C-alpha cells in the first residue's frame, strides 16, 4: 500500500464530501513579523497593540489576510495539489479576529462540480471554514479550482453549479466584538481620510509598485504551507514558476495603504479572480474603486466596499477590453468589504 499522497484528482470529488484538512497551526507574532517582512503592510490595527486597544480590541490581531493564508494553506493538499489554476472566490467572511496564540484548522465541503469540455480537467467548488481552538469559525469562504483528471476516460460527474451570492449584504458582515472607532487616532494611522471622505465610483491610484522576487514568493508560499505543485515544480509549469495568488492579494492590499490607510479590517470577500498569471520579475501595482458604502450599528465604524485591482504595468483604471475580457496586464480583481472610521 502506497504511503505517499498523490493528491486528489477531479474524479475523486463528490458533492457533499467533507474534507478535514491536516496539521493544525498555532499562529504567533512570528507570522506577523514575517508578513510585514514580505509585504509593505502598515495598517495600524495590525501593527500596534496600543492602537488596537484604543479601538476596543484586547490587542493587535494577526492581519486578516495572514489568517486567510493559514486557513487556505491547510486546504491545498486535499483540494489544489493537482490544480491547474485557482479560479475565484465568493461569500468570504471574517467572523472573529485571530490573535497570536490561536490555533487554526480547516475543513471544506464540496458544493459544486463541472467537468470541462476537454475531458482532461474539471472545476471543483468548495466551501472552506477556518476554526480556532475553541471550535469557533473565524473565517469562511467559497473558492473554485480547476483540477486535473488522473484518468481522462473516467466518467464525468453530474454537473452541479452552486448558487452563490454575487455580493454580501451589509447585514452579512460581522463587526468584531468590542471594536469602537469613536476614539480613533488618524495621526497614528497615517492618513486623515475617513469613511465620509470616500464617494461611490471614486478611483484611487495607489502609486507604488513592488517587483516580485522568486525567493520572497517561495518563502511566503512555504510560510502558509501551500504545497501546490505549480508553485514549486517547474515540470508542471515549464514557462515559469507560478506566483501564489495569495502573494499577489497580500501585495496589492499592502500597496493600497497609500490612499486607504484607514480601511483597517477586511470583513467580507464578495468575489475575486486571478485574471492572468504572475511570474517572478513582474512588478505589481494596484488601484482601487469604491463600489459601495454602508453604515453599521457600531460606534464610529462604517463599511466600504472596494474593488482592488493588481496589475503588472499599464495604465491604472483599465480593467477589461471591449469584449469584456480582462486586459493582459491585470493580475487580480478582488471585491471586498472593509471597516473604516466614520
C-alpha beads as a LAMMPS data file, in Angstrom:
LAMMPS data file: protein, C-alpha beads

342 atoms
341 bonds

1 atom types
1 bond types

-500.0 500.0 xlo xhi
-500.0 500.0 ylo yhi
-500.0 500.0 zlo zhi

Masses

1 110.0

Atoms # bond

1 1 1 0.000 0.000 0.000
2 1 1 1.419 3.388 -1.045
3 1 1 2.415 5.607 1.851
4 1 1 2.655 8.864 -0.095
5 1 1 -0.194 11.196 -1.011
6 1 1 -0.551 11.943 -4.746
7 1 1 -3.327 14.437 -4.059
8 1 1 -6.911 14.286 -5.242
9 1 1 -7.849 14.481 -8.910
10 1 1 -11.116 15.723 -10.345
11 1 1 -12.739 12.276 -10.404
12 1 1 -12.022 11.855 -6.672
13 1 1 -14.539 14.526 -5.607
14 1 1 -18.249 14.142 -4.924
15 1 1 -20.975 16.568 -3.887
16 1 1 -21.365 16.768 -0.113
17 1 1 -17.919 15.323 0.532
18 1 1 -16.361 16.861 3.675
19 1 1 -12.588 17.144 3.898
20 1 1 -10.915 17.597 7.287
21 1 1 -7.549 19.126 6.461
22 1 1 -4.432 18.019 8.298
23 1 1 -1.968 19.784 10.600
24 1 1 -3.496 22.492 12.807
25 1 1 -1.280 25.524 13.255
26 1 1 -0.720 27.797 16.229
27 1 1 -0.049 31.321 14.980
28 1 1 2.399 33.569 16.812
29 1 1 3.901 37.021 16.488
30 1 1 6.355 35.333 14.147
31 1 1 3.617 35.225 11.490
32 1 1 3.109 38.963 11.915
33 1 1 6.834 39.715 11.635
34 1 1 7.240 37.570 8.531
35 1 1 4.085 39.001 6.964
36 1 1 5.399 42.538 7.436
37 1 1 8.784 41.468 6.068
38 1 1 7.221 40.009 2.932
39 1 1 4.763 42.833 2.209
40 1 1 4.764 46.599 2.834
41 1 1 1.897 46.040 5.309
42 1 1 1.391 49.093 7.544
43 1 1 -2.243 49.160 8.685
44 1 1 -2.089 50.404 12.270
45 1 1 -4.594 47.971 13.762
46 1 1 -2.291 45.064 12.823
47 1 1 0.907 46.824 13.828
48 1 1 0.265 48.116 17.347
49 1 1 -1.280 46.556 20.436
50 1 1 -1.866 50.036 21.866
51 1 1 -3.655 51.237 18.725
52 1 1 -5.818 48.092 18.769
53 1 1 -6.682 48.578 22.450
54 1 1 -7.690 52.180 21.735
55 1 1 -10.072 50.691 19.133
56 1 1 -11.660 48.378 21.689
57 1 1 -9.788 45.140 20.936
58 1 1 -7.723 43.283 23.562
59 1 1 -4.576 43.512 21.418
60 1 1 -3.476 43.638 17.802
61 1 1 -4.857 40.706 15.757
62 1 1 -2.978 38.808 13.095
63 1 1 -3.564 40.505 9.733
64 1 1 -6.842 39.323 8.169
65 1 1 -5.071 38.068 5.060
66 1 1 -2.362 36.300 7.073
67 1 1 -5.117 34.376 8.862
68 1 1 -6.757 33.686 5.493
69 1 1 -3.479 32.306 4.104
70 1 1 -3.038 29.956 7.075
71 1 1 -6.554 28.577 6.623
72 1 1 -6.143 28.407 2.822
73 1 1 -2.762 26.666 3.022
74 1 1 -4.211 23.789 5.033
75 1 1 -6.627 23.010 2.186
76 1 1 -4.086 22.746 -0.616
77 1 1 -3.022 19.071 -0.216
78 1 1 -6.667 17.980 -0.385
79 1 1 -8.053 20.430 -2.938
80 1 1 -5.474 22.029 -5.183
81 1 1 -2.351 19.872 -5.106
82 1 1 -3.129 18.883 -8.711
83 1 1 -4.738 22.174 -9.662
84 1 1 -4.191 23.897 -12.972
85 1 1 -5.378 27.210 -11.517
86 1 1 -7.269 28.720 -8.610
87 1 1 -10.148 30.490 -10.348
88 1 1 -12.140 32.570 -7.917
89 1 1 -13.690 33.332 -4.540
90 1 1 -17.117 34.224 -3.145
91 1 1 -19.061 34.573 0.114
92 1 1 -15.953 35.148 2.198
93 1 1 -16.499 36.367 5.762
94 1 1 -14.107 37.105 8.607
95 1 1 -16.136 36.216 11.680
96 1 1 -13.655 36.603 14.549
97 1 1 -10.202 38.190 14.840
98 1 1 -7.263 35.782 15.074
99 1 1 -4.739 36.579 17.805
100 1 1 -1.216 35.276 18.454
101 1 1 -1.610 32.025 20.365
102 1 1 -4.737 30.904 18.496
103 1 1 -4.612 27.503 16.789
104 1 1 -6.270 27.276 13.385
105 1 1 -7.517 24.261 11.455
106 1 1 -9.550 23.963 8.261
107 1 1 -12.359 21.886 6.828
108 1 1 -14.054 22.045 3.424
109 1 1 -17.246 20.759 1.821
110 1 1 -17.538 20.068 -1.910
111 1 1 -20.523 22.104 -3.145
112 1 1 -20.060 22.085 -6.934
113 1 1 -18.546 20.052 -9.800
114 1 1 -18.295 20.591 -13.549
115 1 1 -16.092 18.693 -15.978
116 1 1 -14.517 20.834 -18.703
117 1 1 -15.250 20.126 -22.343
118 1 1 -11.684 18.866 -22.951
119 1 1 -12.365 15.919 -20.630
120 1 1 -8.944 16.365 -19.016
121 1 1 -9.842 18.775 -16.224
122 1 1 -12.804 19.900 -14.169
123 1 1 -13.813 22.663 -11.794
124 1 1 -14.388 21.925 -8.115
125 1 1 -16.229 24.362 -5.796
126 1 1 -15.610 24.076 -2.042
127 1 1 -16.819 25.963 0.998
128 1 1 -13.951 26.198 3.484
129 1 1 -14.145 27.086 7.162
130 1 1 -11.241 28.014 9.417
131 1 1 -11.789 27.178 13.087
132 1 1 -9.848 28.113 16.196
133 1 1 -9.013 26.022 19.258
134 1 1 -12.483 26.708 20.684
135 1 1 -14.123 25.323 17.518
136 1 1 -15.286 28.847 16.646
137 1 1 -15.422 29.618 12.920
138 1 1 -13.084 32.554 12.324
139 1 1 -13.132 32.582 8.503
140 1 1 -15.351 31.026 5.848
141 1 1 -15.257 31.341 2.066
142 1 1 -16.057 29.593 -1.203
143 1 1 -13.425 29.063 -3.862
144 1 1 -13.335 27.165 -7.124
145 1 1 -10.357 25.417 -8.650
146 1 1 -9.572 23.786 -11.979
147 1 1 -8.155 20.315 -11.233
148 1 1 -6.583 17.697 -13.484
149 1 1 -8.123 14.281 -14.057
150 1 1 -5.865 11.301 -13.403
151 1 1 -7.829 9.229 -15.917
152 1 1 -9.281 11.217 -18.844
153 1 1 -11.631 8.301 -19.519
154 1 1 -13.176 8.432 -16.042
155 1 1 -16.906 9.181 -16.161
156 1 1 -17.877 12.792 -15.722
157 1 1 -19.884 13.534 -12.566
158 1 1 -23.270 15.190 -12.780
159 1 1 -22.769 18.927 -13.139
160 1 1 -23.736 20.878 -10.018
161 1 1 -23.240 24.642 -10.034
162 1 1 -23.610 26.256 -6.601
163 1 1 -25.895 29.256 -6.207
164 1 1 -23.586 31.882 -4.723
165 1 1 -24.225 35.462 -3.673
166 1 1 -22.629 37.954 -6.036
167 1 1 -22.304 40.460 -3.197
168 1 1 -22.549 40.123 0.563
169 1 1 -25.167 42.396 2.083
170 1 1 -24.026 44.775 4.848
171 1 1 -26.112 42.677 7.247
172 1 1 -23.925 39.661 6.407
173 1 1 -20.830 41.422 7.760
174 1 1 -19.637 40.763 11.306
175 1 1 -18.016 43.619 13.211
176 1 1 -15.621 42.202 15.833
177 1 1 -16.940 42.338 19.372
178 1 1 -15.696 45.438 21.176
179 1 1 -14.479 47.285 18.067
180 1 1 -15.070 51.023 18.523
181 1 1 -13.580 53.711 16.281
182 1 1 -15.021 56.670 18.213
183 1 1 -11.568 57.494 19.692
184 1 1 -9.651 56.587 16.515
185 1 1 -6.248 58.279 16.057
186 1 1 -5.848 59.487 12.485
187 1 1 -2.391 60.871 13.231
188 1 1 -1.201 57.372 14.181
189 1 1 -2.992 55.585 11.346
190 1 1 -1.113 57.556 8.683
191 1 1 -3.951 59.304 6.813
192 1 1 -6.813 61.657 7.647
193 1 1 -9.295 60.184 5.132
194 1 1 -12.375 58.717 6.825
195 1 1 -15.498 56.891 5.646
196 1 1 -17.319 60.109 4.762
197 1 1 -14.461 61.274 2.521
198 1 1 -14.903 58.435 0.018
199 1 1 -17.523 58.571 -2.725
200 1 1 -19.085 55.663 -4.594
201 1 1 -17.446 55.462 -8.021
202 1 1 -14.216 57.092 -6.823
203 1 1 -10.990 55.509 -8.074
204 1 1 -7.636 55.610 -6.293
205 1 1 -4.224 55.011 -7.861
206 1 1 -2.041 53.582 -5.087
207 1 1 1.061 54.830 -6.929
208 1 1 3.669 52.466 -5.502
209 1 1 4.910 49.224 -7.016
210 1 1 6.856 46.134 -5.929
211 1 1 8.771 43.779 -8.212
212 1 1 8.054 40.167 -7.277
213 1 1 11.178 38.233 -6.349
214 1 1 11.168 34.451 -6.633
215 1 1 12.852 33.962 -3.263
216 1 1 10.209 36.011 -1.435
217 1 1 7.392 34.145 -3.158
218 1 1 8.930 30.799 -2.217
219 1 1 9.286 31.923 1.402
220 1 1 5.681 33.172 1.524
221 1 1 4.258 30.041 -0.074
222 1 1 6.144 27.805 2.363
223 1 1 5.132 30.053 5.277
224 1 1 1.474 29.325 4.509
225 1 1 2.318 25.646 3.884
226 1 1 0.892 25.823 0.376
227 1 1 2.184 22.707 -1.392
228 1 1 0.609 23.211 -4.851
229 1 1 2.993 21.786 -7.436
230 1 1 2.690 24.716 -9.853
231 1 1 4.400 26.956 -7.273
232 1 1 7.447 24.739 -6.758
233 1 1 7.949 22.220 -9.563
234 1 1 8.825 23.723 -12.946
235 1 1 7.970 20.469 -14.723
236 1 1 4.321 21.336 -14.018
237 1 1 4.664 24.872 -15.431
238 1 1 7.678 24.983 -17.796
239 1 1 7.060 28.623 -18.776
240 1 1 7.934 29.756 -15.237
241 1 1 7.164 29.282 -11.584
242 1 1 3.616 30.477 -10.998
243 1 1 3.390 33.013 -8.178
244 1 1 0.878 32.020 -5.493
245 1 1 -2.292 34.080 -5.923
246 1 1 -2.396 34.866 -2.209
247 1 1 1.009 36.532 -2.571
248 1 1 -0.485 38.861 -5.184
249 1 1 -3.536 39.552 -2.986
250 1 1 -1.421 40.485 0.030
251 1 1 0.956 42.603 -2.034
252 1 1 -1.920 44.549 -3.581
253 1 1 -3.657 45.013 -0.218
254 1 1 -0.416 46.292 1.319
255 1 1 0.106 48.708 -1.584
256 1 1 -3.442 50.015 -1.092
257 1 1 -2.353 51.543 2.232
258 1 1 -1.378 54.610 0.209
259 1 1 -4.878 56.059 -0.173
260 1 1 -6.746 53.552 2.024
261 1 1 -4.718 53.523 5.238
262 1 1 -7.913 53.649 7.290
263 1 1 -9.613 50.693 5.591
264 1 1 -8.480 48.728 8.606
265 1 1 -10.247 45.369 8.760
266 1 1 -11.349 43.128 5.902
267 1 1 -14.686 41.555 6.901
268 1 1 -16.150 40.336 3.606
269 1 1 -14.984 38.902 0.285
270 1 1 -17.620 39.280 -2.430
271 1 1 -15.614 37.852 -5.283
272 1 1 -12.200 37.562 -6.766
273 1 1 -10.466 36.449 -9.931
274 1 1 -6.825 35.755 -10.698
275 1 1 -7.157 37.233 -14.161
276 1 1 -3.673 36.445 -15.508
277 1 1 -0.656 34.531 -14.166
278 1 1 2.063 36.321 -12.228
279 1 1 5.701 35.301 -12.523
280 1 1 8.919 36.347 -10.809
281 1 1 10.142 39.637 -12.233
282 1 1 6.658 41.118 -12.679
283 1 1 6.144 44.484 -10.962
284 1 1 2.850 44.640 -9.105
285 1 1 0.955 47.906 -8.886
286 1 1 -2.552 48.461 -7.567
287 1 1 -5.600 50.673 -7.858
288 1 1 -8.977 50.652 -6.130
289 1 1 -12.554 51.663 -6.871
290 1 1 -15.166 52.471 -4.231
291 1 1 -18.159 50.288 -5.124
292 1 1 -20.476 50.910 -2.171
293 1 1 -20.689 52.189 1.391
294 1 1 -22.800 51.142 4.368
295 1 1 -23.314 52.226 7.938
296 1 1 -23.018 49.818 10.858
297 1 1 -24.591 49.941 14.302
298 1 1 -21.147 50.085 15.961
299 1 1 -19.828 53.442 17.256
300 1 1 -17.658 55.210 14.707
301 1 1 -17.482 52.224 12.341
302 1 1 -18.533 52.289 8.685
303 1 1 -18.195 49.665 5.952
304 1 1 -16.823 50.383 2.498
305 1 1 -16.972 48.010 -0.466
306 1 1 -13.823 48.189 -2.570
307 1 1 -12.582 46.732 -5.824
308 1 1 -8.836 46.099 -5.580
309 1 1 -7.049 45.551 -8.881
310 1 1 -3.430 44.397 -9.145
311 1 1 -1.615 44.932 -12.443
312 1 1 1.780 44.321 -13.993
313 1 1 2.266 47.581 -15.833
314 1 1 -0.167 49.546 -17.966
315 1 1 -2.327 52.490 -17.024
316 1 1 -4.405 52.449 -13.841
317 1 1 -8.189 52.075 -14.017
318 1 1 -8.097 49.871 -17.127
319 1 1 -9.716 46.517 -16.369
320 1 1 -11.396 44.848 -19.356
321 1 1 -11.306 45.205 -23.134
322 1 1 -14.222 45.873 -25.465
323 1 1 -15.035 42.144 -25.490
324 1 1 -15.407 42.112 -21.705
325 1 1 -12.207 40.169 -21.115
326 1 1 -9.556 41.174 -18.607
327 1 1 -6.670 43.190 -20.025
328 1 1 -3.498 41.113 -20.298
329 1 1 -1.736 43.185 -17.627
330 1 1 -4.429 42.626 -14.964
331 1 1 -3.372 40.068 -12.360
332 1 1 -6.117 40.314 -9.762
333 1 1 -9.657 41.656 -9.480
334 1 1 -10.798 41.480 -5.836
335 1 1 -14.125 42.734 -4.444
336 1 1 -14.197 43.091 -0.647
337 1 1 -15.751 44.903 2.327
338 1 1 -13.561 46.701 4.868
339 1 1 -14.281 48.562 8.094
340 1 1 -13.285 52.223 8.328
341 1 1 -13.731 55.018 10.899
342 1 1 -16.704 57.279 10.159

Bonds

1 1 1 2
2 1 2 3
3 1 3 4
4 1 4 5
5 1 5 6
6 1 6 7
7 1 7 8
8 1 8 9
9 1 9 10
10 1 10 11
11 1 11 12
12 1 12 13
13 1 13 14
14 1 14 15
15 1 15 16
16 1 16 17
17 1 17 18
18 1 18 19
19 1 19 20
20 1 20 21
21 1 21 22
22 1 22 23
23 1 23 24
24 1 24 25
25 1 25 26
26 1 26 27
27 1 27 28
28 1 28 29
29 1 29 30
30 1 30 31
31 1 31 32
32 1 32 33
33 1 33 34
34 1 34 35
35 1 35 36
36 1 36 37
37 1 37 38
38 1 38 39
39 1 39 40
40 1 40 41
41 1 41 42
42 1 42 43
43 1 43 44
44 1 44 45
45 1 45 46
46 1 46 47
47 1 47 48
48 1 48 49
49 1 49 50
50 1 50 51
51 1 51 52
52 1 52 53
53 1 53 54
54 1 54 55
55 1 55 56
56 1 56 57
57 1 57 58
58 1 58 59
59 1 59 60
60 1 60 61
61 1 61 62
62 1 62 63
63 1 63 64
64 1 64 65
65 1 65 66
66 1 66 67
67 1 67 68
68 1 68 69
69 1 69 70
70 1 70 71
71 1 71 72
72 1 72 73
73 1 73 74
74 1 74 75
75 1 75 76
76 1 76 77
77 1 77 78
78 1 78 79
79 1 79 80
80 1 80 81
81 1 81 82
82 1 82 83
83 1 83 84
84 1 84 85
85 1 85 86
86 1 86 87
87 1 87 88
88 1 88 89
89 1 89 90
90 1 90 91
91 1 91 92
92 1 92 93
93 1 93 94
94 1 94 95
95 1 95 96
96 1 96 97
97 1 97 98
98 1 98 99
99 1 99 100
100 1 100 101
101 1 101 102
102 1 102 103
103 1 103 104
104 1 104 105
105 1 105 106
106 1 106 107
107 1 107 108
108 1 108 109
109 1 109 110
110 1 110 111
111 1 111 112
112 1 112 113
113 1 113 114
114 1 114 115
115 1 115 116
116 1 116 117
117 1 117 118
118 1 118 119
119 1 119 120
120 1 120 121
121 1 121 122
122 1 122 123
123 1 123 124
124 1 124 125
125 1 125 126
126 1 126 127
127 1 127 128
128 1 128 129
129 1 129 130
130 1 130 131
131 1 131 132
132 1 132 133
133 1 133 134
134 1 134 135
135 1 135 136
136 1 136 137
137 1 137 138
138 1 138 139
139 1 139 140
140 1 140 141
141 1 141 142
142 1 142 143
143 1 143 144
144 1 144 145
145 1 145 146
146 1 146 147
147 1 147 148
148 1 148 149
149 1 149 150
150 1 150 151
151 1 151 152
152 1 152 153
153 1 153 154
154 1 154 155
155 1 155 156
156 1 156 157
157 1 157 158
158 1 158 159
159 1 159 160
160 1 160 161
161 1 161 162
162 1 162 163
163 1 163 164
164 1 164 165
165 1 165 166
166 1 166 167
167 1 167 168
168 1 168 169
169 1 169 170
170 1 170 171
171 1 171 172
172 1 172 173
173 1 173 174
174 1 174 175
175 1 175 176
176 1 176 177
177 1 177 178
178 1 178 179
179 1 179 180
180 1 180 181
181 1 181 182
182 1 182 183
183 1 183 184
184 1 184 185
185 1 185 186
186 1 186 187
187 1 187 188
188 1 188 189
189 1 189 190
190 1 190 191
191 1 191 192
192 1 192 193
193 1 193 194
194 1 194 195
195 1 195 196
196 1 196 197
197 1 197 198
198 1 198 199
199 1 199 200
200 1 200 201
201 1 201 202
202 1 202 203
203 1 203 204
204 1 204 205
205 1 205 206
206 1 206 207
207 1 207 208
208 1 208 209
209 1 209 210
210 1 210 211
211 1 211 212
212 1 212 213
213 1 213 214
214 1 214 215
215 1 215 216
216 1 216 217
217 1 217 218
218 1 218 219
219 1 219 220
220 1 220 221
221 1 221 222
222 1 222 223
223 1 223 224
224 1 224 225
225 1 225 226
226 1 226 227
227 1 227 228
228 1 228 229
229 1 229 230
230 1 230 231
231 1 231 232
232 1 232 233
233 1 233 234
234 1 234 235
235 1 235 236
236 1 236 237
237 1 237 238
238 1 238 239
239 1 239 240
240 1 240 241
241 1 241 242
242 1 242 243
243 1 243 244
244 1 244 245
245 1 245 246
246 1 246 247
247 1 247 248
248 1 248 249
249 1 249 250
250 1 250 251
251 1 251 252
252 1 252 253
253 1 253 254
254 1 254 255
255 1 255 256
256 1 256 257
257 1 257 258
258 1 258 259
259 1 259 260
260 1 260 261
261 1 261 262
262 1 262 263
263 1 263 264
264 1 264 265
265 1 265 266
266 1 266 267
267 1 267 268
268 1 268 269
269 1 269 270
270 1 270 271
271 1 271 272
272 1 272 273
273 1 273 274
274 1 274 275
275 1 275 276
276 1 276 277
277 1 277 278
278 1 278 279
279 1 279 280
280 1 280 281
281 1 281 282
282 1 282 283
283 1 283 284
284 1 284 285
285 1 285 286
286 1 286 287
287 1 287 288
288 1 288 289
289 1 289 290
290 1 290 291
291 1 291 292
292 1 292 293
293 1 293 294
294 1 294 295
295 1 295 296
296 1 296 297
297 1 297 298
298 1 298 299
299 1 299 300
300 1 300 301
301 1 301 302
302 1 302 303
303 1 303 304
304 1 304 305
305 1 305 306
306 1 306 307
307 1 307 308
308 1 308 309
309 1 309 310
310 1 310 311
311 1 311 312
312 1 312 313
313 1 313 314
314 1 314 315
315 1 315 316
316 1 316 317
317 1 317 318
318 1 318 319
319 1 319 320
320 1 320 321
321 1 321 322
322 1 322 323
323 1 323 324
324 1 324 325
325 1 325 326
326 1 326 327
327 1 327 328
328 1 328 329
329 1 329 330
330 1 330 331
331 1 331 332
332 1 332 333
333 1 333 334
334 1 334 335
335 1 335 336
336 1 336 337
337 1 337 338
338 1 338 339
339 1 339 340
340 1 340 341
341 1 341 342
